[in-house]
Amino acid sequence: VTKASAGLEEMLGVKLFDRHAHGVEPTAHGLSLAPRAVAVFEELTAERTTSAAQAAASVRAEGLTIAADVEAITQRWARGELSTQQMRDLVRARYTAP
């Protein structure tokens, strides 16, 4: 988080946090950015939920039941860790394994 916030400060050219020995406090710039940051986080969370539902629907469209390990695969896909083809291949392999 520290590297990410420092990178954001560098990109924006403003200081977002005052760092102290006992923690951090947002600056005026940090406070002004906070509402948009929360909105973006909420948008991404909603998109992830939608993506996971789409992944589950894709698995069901293959005529498969969603087991716990398959749910884990679809969650990886929803986080962008797997392509759609990789997700489908892993799920198919799970059901065709000896």
Disulfide bonds with the S-S distance in Angstrom:
none
